[in-house]
Structure formats: structure tokens, C-alpha cells
Amino acid sequence: MPAQTVKIDKKRRIKLPEKMCDVIGLLPETDVIIELTDNGLFIKPKLSATPITKRIANMGLPVTDWIQMEKEIERGHLR
């Protein structure tokens, strides 16, 4: 994906391009980590403190739903 130019507003906020957010799975209200590197700023989603398997287990789904969910995750349909 090519680089894009965005403006920093008066409150020093940056609006990230929607397409770039979609590619890396940044949804509205997602916490991100911003790191200063030798090459500039690096922005990445903050991983949940609770592993996805534990969050799914807490849903109390029947085993058949687990199998379908695993297939969807492997295909990249769930984020």
C-alpha cells in the first residue's frame, strides 16, 4: 500500500486513512501503541490482555460453534 499524506489538526490529532486501518484491523476505539523509532513513528494495535481463546471460552459456546469459529479465524474472516 503506498504512503499517504495526512494533516495533524490543531489538537495534534491524526486521522488515519480508513483503508490502512482496515488492512491492519484497527477498528474505532481500538487502543494503539505508538513507538518512536530511528525511522519515525510506528503505530500498531495494542493486543488484548486476555488471549482470544480465553475470551471465546468465556462465551460458553457449544463445541460445534468452536469448530466453525476456528475455521473462520484460519480463513482470516474474524479479527
mmCIF file of the N, C-alpha and C atoms, coordinates in Angstrom:
data_MODEL
# 
_entry.id   MODEL 
# 
loop_
_atom_site.group_PDB 
_atom_site.id 
_atom_site.type_symbol 
_atom_site.label_atom_id 
_atom_site.label_alt_id 
_atom_site.label_comp_id 
_atom_site.label_asym_id 
_atom_site.label_entity_id 
_atom_site.label_seq_id 
_atom_site.pdbx_PDB_ins_code 
_atom_site.Cartn_x 
_atom_site.Cartn_y 
_atom_site.Cartn_z 
_atom_site.occupancy 
_atom_site.B_iso_or_equiv 
_atom_site.pdbx_formal_charge 
_atom_site.auth_seq_id 
_atom_site.auth_comp_id 
_atom_site.auth_asym_id 
_atom_site.auth_atom_id 
_atom_site.pdbx_PDB_model_num 
ATOM 1   N N  . MET A 1 1  ? 0.849   -1.170  0.000  1.00 0.00 ? 1  MET A N  1 
ATOM 2   C CA . MET A 1 1  ? 0.000   0.000   0.000  1.00 0.00 ? 1  MET A CA 1 
ATOM 3   C C  . MET A 1 1  ? 0.902   1.243   0.000  1.00 0.00 ? 1  MET A C  1 
ATOM 4   N N  . PRO A 1 2  ? 0.649   2.168   -0.887 1.00 0.00 ? 2  PRO A N  1 
ATOM 5   C CA . PRO A 1 2  ? 1.513   3.349   -0.957 1.00 0.00 ? 2  PRO A CA 1 
ATOM 6   C C  . PRO A 1 2  ? 1.343   4.266   0.255  1.00 0.00 ? 2  PRO A C  1 
ATOM 7   N N  . ALA A 1 3  ? 2.382   5.032   0.524  1.00 0.00 ? 3  ALA A N  1 
ATOM 8   C CA . ALA A 1 3  ? 2.338   6.005   1.619  1.00 0.00 ? 3  ALA A CA 1 
ATOM 9   C C  . ALA A 1 3  ? 1.292   7.071   1.298  1.00 0.00 ? 3  ALA A C  1 
ATOM 10  N N  . GLN A 1 4  ? 0.704   7.637   2.353  1.00 0.00 ? 4  GLN A N  1 
ATOM 11  C CA . GLN A 1 4  ? -0.276  8.701   2.184  1.00 0.00 ? 4  GLN A CA 1 
ATOM 12  C C  . GLN A 1 4  ? 0.107   9.874   3.075  1.00 0.00 ? 4  GLN A C  1 
ATOM 13  N N  . THR A 1 5  ? -0.261  11.063  2.662  1.00 0.00 ? 5  THR A N  1 
ATOM 14  C CA . THR A 1 5  ? -0.020  12.262  3.457  1.00 0.00 ? 5  THR A CA 1 
ATOM 15  C C  . THR A 1 5  ? -1.302  12.632  4.181  1.00 0.00 ? 5  THR A C  1 
ATOM 16  N N  . VAL A 1 6  ? -1.203  12.869  5.477  1.00 0.00 ? 6  VAL A N  1 
ATOM 17  C CA . VAL A 1 6  ? -2.344  13.315  6.284  1.00 0.00 ? 6  VAL A CA 1 
ATOM 18  C C  . VAL A 1 6  ? -1.903  14.532  7.088  1.00 0.00 ? 6  VAL A C  1 
ATOM 19  N N  . LYS A 1 7  ? -2.868  15.333  7.536  1.00 0.00 ? 7  LYS A N  1 
ATOM 20  C CA . LYS A 1 7  ? -2.561  16.520  8.330  1.00 0.00 ? 7  LYS A CA 1 
ATOM 21  C C  . LYS A 1 7  ? -2.760  16.244  9.813  1.00 0.00 ? 7  LYS A C  1 
ATOM 22  N N  . ILE A 1 8  ? -1.973  16.911  10.621 1.00 0.00 ? 8  ILE A N  1 
ATOM 23  C CA . ILE A 1 8  ? -2.181  16.924  12.062 1.00 0.00 ? 8  ILE A CA 1 
ATOM 24  C C  . ILE A 1 8  ? -3.060  18.143  12.344 1.00 0.00 ? 8  ILE A C  1 
ATOM 25  N N  . ASP A 1 9  ? -4.198  17.943  13.040 1.00 0.00 ? 9  ASP A N  1 
ATOM 26  C CA . ASP A 1 9  ? -5.085  19.080  13.293 1.00 0.00 ? 9  ASP A CA 1 
ATOM 27  C C  . ASP A 1 9  ? -4.568  19.943  14.450 1.00 0.00 ? 9  ASP A C  1 
ATOM 28  N N  . LYS A 1 10 ? -5.300  20.988  14.786 1.00 0.00 ? 10 LYS A N  1 
ATOM 29  C CA . LYS A 1 10 ? -4.865  21.943  15.811 1.00 0.00 ? 10 LYS A CA 1 
ATOM 30  C C  . LYS A 1 10 ? -4.717  21.302  17.184 1.00 0.00 ? 10 LYS A C  1 
ATOM 31  N N  . LYS A 1 11 ? -5.398  20.199  17.401 1.00 0.00 ? 11 LYS A N  1 
ATOM 32  C CA . LYS A 1 11 ? -5.290  19.480  18.682 1.00 0.00 ? 11 LYS A CA 1 
ATOM 33  C C  . LYS A 1 11 ? -4.257  18.364  18.610 1.00 0.00 ? 11 LYS A C  1 
ATOM 34  N N  . ARG A 1 12 ? -3.435  18.370  17.550 1.00 0.00 ? 12 ARG A N  1 
ATOM 35  C CA . ARG A 1 12 ? -2.363  17.399  17.307 1.00 0.00 ? 12 ARG A CA 1 
ATOM 36  C C  . ARG A 1 12 ? -2.872  15.979  17.069 1.00 0.00 ? 12 ARG A C  1 
ATOM 37  N N  . ARG A 1 13 ? -4.061  15.871  16.541 1.00 0.00 ? 13 ARG A N  1 
ATOM 38  C CA . ARG A 1 13 ? -4.634  14.562  16.216 1.00 0.00 ? 13 ARG A CA 1 
ATOM 39  C C  . ARG A 1 13 ? -4.360  14.243  14.756 1.00 0.00 ? 13 ARG A C  1 
ATOM 40  N N  . ILE A 1 14 ? -4.239  12.959  14.478 1.00 0.00 ? 14 ILE A N  1 
ATOM 41  C CA . ILE A 1 14 ? -4.025  12.475  13.111 1.00 0.00 ? 14 ILE A CA 1 
ATOM 42  C C  . ILE A 1 14 ? -5.199  11.566  12.761 1.00 0.00 ? 14 ILE A C  1 
ATOM 43  N N  . LYS A 1 15 ? -5.823  11.812  11.619 1.00 0.00 ? 15 LYS A N  1 
ATOM 44  C CA . LYS A 1 15 ? -6.867  10.911  11.142 1.00 0.00 ? 15 LYS A CA 1 
ATOM 45  C C  . LYS A 1 15 ? -6.202  9.890   10.235 1.00 0.00 ? 15 LYS A C  1 
ATOM 46  N N  . LEU A 1 16 ? -6.215  8.642   10.665 1.00 0.00 ? 16 LEU A N  1 
ATOM 47  C CA . LEU A 1 16 ? -5.589  7.578   9.876  1.00 0.00 ? 16 LEU A CA 1 
ATOM 48  C C  . LEU A 1 16 ? -6.493  7.200   8.707  1.00 0.00 ? 16 LEU A C  1 
ATOM 49  N N  . PRO A 1 17 ? -5.908  6.934   7.546  1.00 0.00 ? 17 PRO A N  1 
ATOM 50  C CA . PRO A 1 17 ? -6.709  6.533   6.389  1.00 0.00 ? 17 PRO A CA 1 
ATOM 51  C C  . PRO A 1 17 ? -7.477  5.231   6.690  1.00 0.00 ? 17 PRO A C  1 
ATOM 52  N N  . GLU A 1 18 ? -8.761  5.253   6.360  1.00 0.00 ? 18 GLU A N  1 
ATOM 53  C CA . GLU A 1 18 ? -9.640  4.122   6.665  1.00 0.00 ? 18 GLU A CA 1 
ATOM 54  C C  . GLU A 1 18 ? -9.133  2.817   6.053  1.00 0.00 ? 18 GLU A C  1 
ATOM 55  N N  . LYS A 1 19 ? -8.669  2.882   4.809  1.00 0.00 ? 19 LYS A N  1 
ATOM 56  C CA . LYS A 1 19 ? -8.214  1.665   4.134  1.00 0.00 ? 19 LYS A CA 1 
ATOM 57  C C  . LYS A 1 19 ? -7.020  1.041   4.871  1.00 0.00 ? 19 LYS A C  1 
ATOM 58  N N  . MET A 1 20 ? -6.089  1.887   5.348  1.00 0.00 ? 20 MET A N  1 
ATOM 59  C CA . MET A 1 20 ? -4.937  1.375   6.090  1.00 0.00 ? 20 MET A CA 1 
ATOM 60  C C  . MET A 1 20 ? -5.380  0.735   7.407  1.00 0.00 ? 20 MET A C  1 
ATOM 61  N N  . CYS A 1 21 ? -6.335  1.371   8.072  1.00 0.00 ? 21 CYS A N  1 
ATOM 62  C CA . CYS A 1 21 ? -6.857  0.810   9.324  1.00 0.00 ? 21 CYS A CA 1 
ATOM 63  C C  . CYS A 1 21 ? -7.497  -0.549  9.080  1.00 0.00 ? 21 CYS A C  1 
ATOM 64  N N  . ASP A 1 22 ? -8.251  -0.648  7.996  1.00 0.00 ? 22 ASP A N  1 
ATOM 65  C CA . ASP A 1 22 ? -8.905  -1.918  7.657  1.00 0.00 ? 22 ASP A CA 1 
ATOM 66  C C  . ASP A 1 22 ? -7.883  -3.022  7.437  1.00 0.00 ? 22 ASP A C  1 
ATOM 67  N N  . VAL A 1 23 ? -6.790  -2.697  6.750  1.00 0.00 ? 23 VAL A N  1 
ATOM 68  C CA . VAL A 1 23 ? -5.773  -3.695  6.419  1.00 0.00 ? 23 VAL A CA 1 
ATOM 69  C C  . VAL A 1 23 ? -5.144  -4.286  7.687  1.00 0.00 ? 23 VAL A C  1 
ATOM 70  N N  . ILE A 1 24 ? -4.895  -3.451  8.696  1.00 0.00 ? 24 ILE A N  1 
ATOM 71  C CA . ILE A 1 24 ? -4.250  -3.970  9.915  1.00 0.00 ? 24 ILE A CA 1 
ATOM 72  C C  . ILE A 1 24 ? -5.235  -4.231  11.048 1.00 0.00 ? 24 ILE A C  1 
ATOM 73  N N  . GLY A 1 25 ? -6.536  -4.072  10.783 1.00 0.00 ? 25 GLY A N  1 
ATOM 74  C CA . GLY A 1 25 ? -7.546  -4.426  11.771 1.00 0.00 ? 25 GLY A CA 1 
ATOM 75  C C  . GLY A 1 25 ? -7.771  -3.396  12.863 1.00 0.00 ? 25 GLY A C  1 
ATOM 76  N N  . LEU A 1 26 ? -7.506  -2.126  12.584 1.00 0.00 ? 26 LEU A N  1 
ATOM 77  C CA . LEU A 1 26 ? -7.782  -1.080  13.568 1.00 0.00 ? 26 LEU A CA 1 
ATOM 78  C C  . LEU A 1 26 ? -9.233  -0.651  13.438 1.00 0.00 ? 26 LEU A C  1 
ATOM 79  N N  . LEU A 1 27 ? -10.016 -0.920  14.454 1.00 0.00 ? 27 LEU A N  1 
ATOM 80  C CA . LEU A 1 27 ? -11.415 -0.525  14.483 1.00 0.00 ? 27 LEU A CA 1 
ATOM 81  C C  . LEU A 1 27 ? -11.546 0.748   15.316 1.00 0.00 ? 27 LEU A C  1 
ATOM 82  N N  . PRO A 1 28 ? -12.648 1.493   15.158 1.00 0.00 ? 28 PRO A N  1 
ATOM 83  C CA . PRO A 1 28 ? -12.846 2.662   16.011 1.00 0.00 ? 28 PRO A CA 1 
ATOM 84  C C  . PRO A 1 28 ? -12.753 2.287   17.490 1.00 0.00 ? 28 PRO A C  1 
ATOM 85  N N  . GLU A 1 29 ? -12.160 3.142   18.273 1.00 0.00 ? 29 GLU A N  1 
ATOM 86  C CA . GLU A 1 29 ? -11.972 2.967   19.722 1.00 0.00 ? 29 GLU A CA 1 
ATOM 87  C C  . GLU A 1 29 ? -10.921 1.910   20.075 1.00 0.00 ? 29 GLU A C  1 
ATOM 88  N N  . THR A 1 30 ? -10.148 1.445   19.095 1.00 0.00 ? 30 THR A N  1 
ATOM 89  C CA . THR A 1 30 ? -9.073  0.497   19.363 1.00 0.00 ? 30 THR A CA 1 
ATOM 90  C C  . THR A 1 30 ? -7.909  1.222   20.024 1.00 0.00 ? 30 THR A C  1 
ATOM 91  N N  . ASP A 1 31 ? -7.362  0.644   21.081 1.00 0.00 ? 31 ASP A N  1 
ATOM 92  C CA . ASP A 1 31 ? -6.141  1.200   21.679 1.00 0.00 ? 31 ASP A CA 1 
ATOM 93  C C  . ASP A 1 31 ? -4.968  0.856   20.774 1.00 0.00 ? 31 ASP A C  1 
ATOM 94  N N  . VAL A 1 32 ? -4.058  1.808   20.625 1.00 0.00 ? 32 VAL A N  1 
ATOM 95  C CA . VAL A 1 32 ? -2.869  1.576   19.816 1.00 0.00 ? 32 VAL A CA 1 
ATOM 96  C C  . VAL A 1 32 ? -1.624  1.899   20.632 1.00 0.00 ? 32 VAL A C  1 
ATOM 97  N N  . ILE A 1 33 ? -0.522  1.333   20.192 1.00 0.00 ? 33 ILE A N  1 
ATOM 98  C CA . ILE A 1 33 ? 0.784   1.632   20.768 1.00 0.00 ? 33 ILE A CA 1 
ATOM 99  C C  . ILE A 1 33 ? 1.529   2.464   19.736 1.00 0.00 ? 33 ILE A C  1 
ATOM 100 N N  . ILE A 1 34 ? 2.087   3.585   20.172 1.00 0.00 ? 34 ILE A N  1 
ATOM 101 C CA . ILE A 1 34 ? 2.883   4.430   19.297 1.00 0.00 ? 34 ILE A CA 1 
ATOM 102 C C  . ILE A 1 34 ? 4.309   4.409   19.822 1.00 0.00 ? 34 ILE A C  1 
ATOM 103 N N  . GLU A 1 35 ? 5.222   4.032   18.947 1.00 0.00 ? 35 GLU A N  1 
ATOM 104 C CA . GLU A 1 35 ? 6.621   3.885   19.337 1.00 0.00 ? 35 GLU A CA 1 
ATOM 105 C C  . GLU A 1 35 ? 7.483   4.778   18.455 1.00 0.00 ? 35 GLU A C  1 
ATOM 106 N N  . LEU A 1 36 ? 8.399   5.502   19.072 1.00 0.00 ? 36 LEU A N  1 
ATOM 107 C CA . LEU A 1 36 ? 9.339   6.323   18.332 1.00 0.00 ? 36 LEU A CA 1 
ATOM 108 C C  . LEU A 1 36 ? 10.539  5.449   17.971 1.00 0.00 ? 36 LEU A C  1 
ATOM 109 N N  . THR A 1 37 ? 10.826  5.353   16.662 1.00 0.00 ? 37 THR A N  1 
ATOM 110 C CA . THR A 1 37 ? 11.950  4.544   16.186 1.00 0.00 ? 37 THR A CA 1 
ATOM 111 C C  . THR A 1 37 ? 12.928  5.452   15.449 1.00 0.00 ? 37 THR A C  1 
ATOM 112 N N  . ASP A 1 38 ? 14.036  4.894   15.032 1.00 0.00 ? 38 ASP A N  1 
ATOM 113 C CA . ASP A 1 38 ? 15.010  5.666   14.249 1.00 0.00 ? 38 ASP A CA 1 
ATOM 114 C C  . ASP A 1 38 ? 14.412  6.138   12.920 1.00 0.00 ? 38 ASP A C  1 
ATOM 115 N N  . ASN A 1 39 ? 13.398  5.422   12.432 1.00 0.00 ? 39 ASN A N  1 
ATOM 116 C CA . ASN A 1 39 ? 12.785  5.748   11.144 1.00 0.00 ? 39 ASN A CA 1 
ATOM 117 C C  . ASN A 1 39 ? 11.532  6.599   11.261 1.00 0.00 ? 39 ASN A C  1 
ATOM 118 N N  . GLY A 1 40 ? 11.104  6.925   12.468 1.00 0.00 ? 40 GLY A N  1 
ATOM 119 C CA . GLY A 1 40 ? 9.889   7.725   12.654 1.00 0.00 ? 40 GLY A CA 1 
ATOM 120 C C  . GLY A 1 40 ? 8.984   7.088   13.694 1.00 0.00 ? 40 GLY A C  1 
ATOM 121 N N  . LEU A 1 41 ? 7.682   7.274   13.531 1.00 0.00 ? 41 LEU A N  1 
ATOM 122 C CA . LEU A 1 41 ? 6.703   6.702   14.453 1.00 0.00 ? 41 LEU A CA 1 
ATOM 123 C C  . LEU A 1 41 ? 6.198   5.368   13.917 1.00 0.00 ? 41 LEU A C  1 
ATOM 124 N N  . PHE A 1 42 ? 5.980   4.440   14.831 1.00 0.00 ? 42 PHE A N  1 
ATOM 125 C CA . PHE A 1 42 ? 5.446   3.133   14.483 1.00 0.00 ? 42 PHE A CA 1 
ATOM 126 C C  . PHE A 1 42 ? 4.152   2.976   15.267 1.00 0.00 ? 42 PHE A C  1 
ATOM 127 N N  . ILE A 1 43 ? 3.025   2.750   14.580 1.00 0.00 ? 43 ILE A N  1 
ATOM 128 C CA . ILE A 1 43 ? 1.722   2.607   15.220 1.00 0.00 ? 43 ILE A CA 1 
ATOM 129 C C  . ILE A 1 43 ? 1.232   1.191   14.993 1.00 0.00 ? 43 ILE A C  1 
ATOM 130 N N  . LYS A 1 44 ? 0.805   0.539   16.079 1.00 0.00 ? 44 LYS A N  1 
ATOM 131 C CA . LYS A 1 44 ? 0.269   -0.819  15.957 1.00 0.00 ? 44 LYS A CA 1 
ATOM 132 C C  . LYS A 1 44 ? -0.849  -1.006  16.971 1.00 0.00 ? 44 LYS A C  1 
ATOM 133 N N  . PRO A 1 45 ? -1.785  -1.932  16.687 1.00 0.00 ? 45 PRO A N  1 
ATOM 134 C CA . PRO A 1 45 ? -2.862  -2.177  17.644 1.00 0.00 ? 45 PRO A CA 1 
ATOM 135 C C  . PRO A 1 45 ? -2.297  -2.749  18.943 1.00 0.00 ? 45 PRO A C  1 
ATOM 136 N N  . LYS A 1 46 ? -2.870  -2.348  20.050 1.00 0.00 ? 46 LYS A N  1 
ATOM 137 C CA . LYS A 1 46 ? -2.485  -2.914  21.337 1.00 0.00 ? 46 LYS A CA 1 
ATOM 138 C C  . LYS A 1 46 ? -3.221  -4.240  21.486 1.00 0.00 ? 46 LYS A C  1 
ATOM 139 N N  . LEU A 1 47 ? -2.469  -5.281  21.747 1.00 0.00 ? 47 LEU A N  1 
ATOM 140 C CA . LEU A 1 47 ? -3.079  -6.601  21.890 1.00 0.00 ? 47 LEU A CA 1 
ATOM 141 C C  . LEU A 1 47 ? -3.860  -6.672  23.190 1.00 0.00 ? 47 LEU A C  1 
ATOM 142 N N  . SER A 1 48 ? -4.923  -7.412  23.143 1.00 0.00 ? 48 SER A N  1 
ATOM 143 C CA . SER A 1 48 ? -5.750  -7.598  24.329 1.00 0.00 ? 48 SER A CA 1 
ATOM 144 C C  . SER A 1 48 ? -4.957  -8.318  25.406 1.00 0.00 ? 48 SER A C  1 
ATOM 145 N N  . ALA A 1 49 ? -5.178  -7.933  26.646 1.00 0.00 ? 49 ALA A N  1 
ATOM 146 C CA . ALA A 1 49 ? -4.507  -8.593  27.758 1.00 0.00 ? 49 ALA A CA 1 
ATOM 147 C C  . ALA A 1 49 ? -5.015  -10.032 27.916 1.00 0.00 ? 49 ALA A C  1 
ATOM 148 N N  . THR A 1 50 ? -6.235  -10.272 27.462 1.00 0.00 ? 50 THR A N  1 
ATOM 149 C CA . THR A 1 50 ? -6.833  -11.598 27.543 1.00 0.00 ? 50 THR A CA 1 
ATOM 150 C C  . THR A 1 50 ? -6.706  -12.267 26.183 1.00 0.00 ? 50 THR A C  1 
ATOM 151 N N  . PRO A 1 51 ? -6.042  -13.434 26.123 1.00 0.00 ? 51 PRO A N  1 
ATOM 152 C CA . PRO A 1 51 ? -5.919  -14.122 24.832 1.00 0.00 ? 51 PRO A CA 1 
ATOM 153 C C  . PRO A 1 51 ? -7.293  -14.410 24.234 1.00 0.00 ? 51 PRO A C  1 
ATOM 154 N N  . ILE A 1 52 ? -7.364  -14.403 22.906 1.00 0.00 ? 52 ILE A N  1 
ATOM 155 C CA . ILE A 1 52 ? -8.651  -14.616 22.244 1.00 0.00 ? 52 ILE A CA 1 
ATOM 156 C C  . ILE A 1 52 ? -9.270  -15.956 22.615 1.00 0.00 ? 52 ILE A C  1 
ATOM 157 N N  . THR A 1 53 ? -8.447  -16.971 22.826 1.00 0.00 ? 53 THR A N  1 
ATOM 158 C CA . THR A 1 53 ? -9.003  -18.283 23.178 1.00 0.00 ? 53 THR A CA 1 
ATOM 159 C C  . THR A 1 53 ? -9.736  -18.219 24.517 1.00 0.00 ? 53 THR A C  1 
ATOM 160 N N  . LYS A 1 54 ? -9.208  -17.453 25.465 1.00 0.00 ? 54 LYS A N  1 
ATOM 161 C CA . LYS A 1 54 ? -9.877  -17.324 26.760 1.00 0.00 ? 54 LYS A CA 1 
ATOM 162 C C  . LYS A 1 54 ? -11.162 -16.511 26.632 1.00 0.00 ? 54 LYS A C  1 
ATOM 163 N N  . ARG A 1 55 ? -11.122 -15.462 25.798 1.00 0.00 ? 55 ARG A N  1 
ATOM 164 C CA . ARG A 1 55 ? -12.324 -14.651 25.592 1.00 0.00 ? 55 ARG A CA 1 
ATOM 165 C C  . ARG A 1 55 ? -13.412 -15.490 24.933 1.00 0.00 ? 55 ARG A C  1 
ATOM 166 N N  . ILE A 1 56 ? -13.029 -16.321 23.962 1.00 0.00 ? 56 ILE A N  1 
ATOM 167 C CA . ILE A 1 56 ? -14.006 -17.187 23.303 1.00 0.00 ? 56 ILE A CA 1 
ATOM 168 C C  . ILE A 1 56 ? -14.545 -18.223 24.287 1.00 0.00 ? 56 ILE A C  1 
ATOM 169 N N  . ALA A 1 57 ? -13.658 -18.808 25.087 1.00 0.00 ? 57 ALA A N  1 
ATOM 170 C CA . ALA A 1 57 ? -14.086 -19.811 26.068 1.00 0.00 ? 57 ALA A CA 1 
ATOM 171 C C  . ALA A 1 57 ? -15.111 -19.236 27.032 1.00 0.00 ? 57 ALA A C  1 
ATOM 172 N N  . ASN A 1 58 ? -14.960 -17.973 27.385 1.00 0.00 ? 58 ASN A N  1 
ATOM 173 C CA . ASN A 1 58 ? -15.891 -17.332 28.314 1.00 0.00 ? 58 ASN A CA 1 
ATOM 174 C C  . ASN A 1 58 ? -17.268 -17.103 27.713 1.00 0.00 ? 58 ASN A C  1 
ATOM 175 N N  . MET A 1 59 ? -17.401 -17.282 26.391 1.00 0.00 ? 59 MET A N  1 
ATOM 176 C CA . MET A 1 59 ? -18.693 -17.104 25.737 1.00 0.00 ? 59 MET A CA 1 
ATOM 177 C C  . MET A 1 59 ? -19.623 -18.292 25.973 1.00 0.00 ? 59 MET A C  1 
ATOM 178 N N  . GLY A 1 60 ? -19.070 -19.422 26.379 1.00 0.00 ? 60 GLY A N  1 
ATOM 179 C CA . GLY A 1 60 ? -19.892 -20.604 26.635 1.00 0.00 ? 60 GLY A CA 1 
ATOM 180 C C  . GLY A 1 60 ? -20.536 -21.184 25.389 1.00 0.00 ? 60 GLY A C  1 
ATOM 181 N N  . LEU A 1 61 ? -19.825 -21.182 24.286 1.00 0.00 ? 61 LEU A N  1 
ATOM 182 C CA . LEU A 1 61 ? -20.367 -21.700 23.029 1.00 0.00 ? 61 LEU A CA 1 
ATOM 183 C C  . LEU A 1 61 ? -20.297 -23.219 22.978 1.00 0.00 ? 61 LEU A C  1 
ATOM 184 N N  . PRO A 1 62 ? -21.258 -23.858 22.283 1.00 0.00 ? 62 PRO A N  1 
ATOM 185 C CA . PRO A 1 62 ? -21.158 -25.299 22.082 1.00 0.00 ? 62 PRO A CA 1 
ATOM 186 C C  . PRO A 1 62 ? -19.937 -25.632 21.219 1.00 0.00 ? 62 PRO A C  1 
ATOM 187 N N  . VAL A 1 63 ? -19.442 -26.848 21.345 1.00 0.00 ? 63 VAL A N  1 
ATOM 188 C CA . VAL A 1 63 ? -18.232 -27.265 20.634 1.00 0.00 ? 63 VAL A CA 1 
ATOM 189 C C  . VAL A 1 63 ? -18.378 -27.072 19.127 1.00 0.00 ? 63 VAL A C  1 
ATOM 190 N N  . THR A 1 64 ? -19.548 -27.316 18.555 1.00 0.00 ? 64 THR A N  1 
ATOM 191 C CA . THR A 1 64 ? -19.723 -27.156 17.108 1.00 0.00 ? 64 THR A CA 1 
ATOM 192 C C  . THR A 1 64 ? -19.455 -25.719 16.683 1.00 0.00 ? 64 THR A C  1 
ATOM 193 N N  . ASP A 1 65 ? -19.825 -24.737 17.508 1.00 0.00 ? 65 ASP A N  1 
ATOM 194 C CA . ASP A 1 65 ? -19.540 -23.337 17.194 1.00 0.00 ? 65 ASP A CA 1 
ATOM 195 C C  . ASP A 1 65 ? -18.044 -23.062 17.248 1.00 0.00 ? 65 ASP A C  1 
ATOM 196 N N  . TRP A 1 66 ? -17.321 -23.728 18.146 1.00 0.00 ? 66 TRP A N  1 
ATOM 197 C CA . TRP A 1 66 ? -15.874 -23.556 18.251 1.00 0.00 ? 66 TRP A CA 1 
ATOM 198 C C  . TRP A 1 66 ? -15.195 -23.988 16.954 1.00 0.00 ? 66 TRP A C  1 
ATOM 199 N N  . ILE A 1 67 ? -15.638 -25.108 16.401 1.00 0.00 ? 67 ILE A N  1 
ATOM 200 C CA . ILE A 1 67 ? -15.037 -25.629 15.175 1.00 0.00 ? 67 ILE A CA 1 
ATOM 201 C C  . ILE A 1 67 ? -15.250 -24.642 14.032 1.00 0.00 ? 67 ILE A C  1 
ATOM 202 N N  . GLN A 1 68 ? -16.478 -24.117 13.901 1.00 0.00 ? 68 GLN A N  1 
ATOM 203 C CA . GLN A 1 68 ? -16.767 -23.138 12.853 1.00 0.00 ? 68 GLN A CA 1 
ATOM 204 C C  . GLN A 1 68 ? -15.948 -21.872 13.065 1.00 0.00 ? 68 GLN A C  1 
ATOM 205 N N  . MET A 1 69 ? -15.855 -21.407 14.310 1.00 0.00 ? 69 MET A N  1 
ATOM 206 C CA . MET A 1 69 ? -15.106 -20.194 14.610 1.00 0.00 ? 69 MET A CA 1 
ATOM 207 C C  . MET A 1 69 ? -13.623 -20.373 14.264 1.00 0.00 ? 69 MET A C  1 
ATOM 208 N N  . GLU A 1 70 ? -13.073 -21.551 14.576 1.00 0.00 ? 70 GLU A N  1 
ATOM 209 C CA . GLU A 1 70 ? -11.676 -21.819 14.254 1.00 0.00 ? 70 GLU A CA 1 
ATOM 210 C C  . GLU A 1 70 ? -11.442 -21.738 12.740 1.00 0.00 ? 70 GLU A C  1 
ATOM 211 N N  . LYS A 1 71 ? -12.378 -22.287 11.969 1.00 0.00 ? 71 LYS A N  1 
ATOM 212 C CA . LYS A 1 71 ? -12.258 -22.246 10.509 1.00 0.00 ? 71 LYS A CA 1 
ATOM 213 C C  . LYS A 1 71 ? -12.309 -20.810 10.009 1.00 0.00 ? 71 LYS A C  1 
ATOM 214 N N  . GLU A 1 72 ? -13.202 -19.998 10.572 1.00 0.00 ? 72 GLU A N  1 
ATOM 215 C CA . GLU A 1 72 ? -13.324 -18.606 10.155 1.00 0.00 ? 72 GLU A CA 1 
ATOM 216 C C  . GLU A 1 72 ? -12.054 -17.817 10.493 1.00 0.00 ? 72 GLU A C  1 
ATOM 217 N N  . ILE A 1 73 ? -11.488 -18.062 11.659 1.00 0.00 ? 73 ILE A N  1 
ATOM 218 C CA . ILE A 1 73 ? -10.258 -17.373 12.067 1.00 0.00 ? 73 ILE A CA 1 
ATOM 219 C C  . ILE A 1 73 ? -9.117  -17.761 11.130 1.00 0.00 ? 73 ILE A C  1 
ATOM 220 N N  . GLU A 1 74 ? -9.011  -19.056 10.810 1.00 0.00 ? 74 GLU A N  1 
ATOM 221 C CA . GLU A 1 74 ? -7.959  -19.516 9.910  1.00 0.00 ? 74 GLU A CA 1 
ATOM 222 C C  . GLU A 1 74 ? -8.081  -18.884 8.528  1.00 0.00 ? 74 GLU A C  1 
ATOM 223 N N  . ARG A 1 75 ? -9.309  -18.641 8.086  1.00 0.00 ? 75 ARG A N  1 
ATOM 224 C CA . ARG A 1 75 ? -9.535  -18.006 6.790  1.00 0.00 ? 75 ARG A CA 1 
ATOM 225 C C  . ARG A 1 75 ? -9.325  -16.496 6.852  1.00 0.00 ? 75 ARG A C  1 
ATOM 226 N N  . GLY A 1 76 ? -9.182  -15.964 8.061  1.00 0.00 ? 76 GLY A N  1 
ATOM 227 C CA . GLY A 1 76 ? -8.974  -14.531 8.225  1.00 0.00 ? 76 GLY A CA 1 
ATOM 228 C C  . GLY A 1 76 ? -10.258 -13.723 8.221  1.00 0.00 ? 76 GLY A C  1 
ATOM 229 N N  . HIS A 1 77 ? -11.405 -14.382 8.437  1.00 0.00 ? 77 HIS A N  1 
ATOM 230 C CA . HIS A 1 77 ? -12.676 -13.674 8.419  1.00 0.00 ? 77 HIS A CA 1 
ATOM 231 C C  . HIS A 1 77 ? -12.988 -12.983 9.727  1.00 0.00 ? 77 HIS A C  1 
ATOM 232 N N  . LEU A 1 78 ? -12.374 -13.397 10.813 1.00 0.00 ? 78 LEU A N  1 
ATOM 233 C CA . LEU A 1 78 ? -12.603 -12.765 12.114 1.00 0.00 ? 78 LEU A CA 1 
ATOM 234 C C  . LEU A 1 78 ? -11.342 -12.069 12.560 1.00 0.00 ? 78 LEU A C  1 
ATOM 235 N N  . ARG A 1 79 ? -11.499 -10.916 13.202 1.00 0.00 ? 79 ARG A N  1 
ATOM 236 C CA . ARG A 1 79 ? -10.339 -10.177 13.700 1.00 0.00 ? 79 ARG A CA 1 
ATOM 237 C C  . ARG A 1 79 ? -10.379 -10.101 15.200 1.00 0.00 ? 79 ARG A C  1 
# 
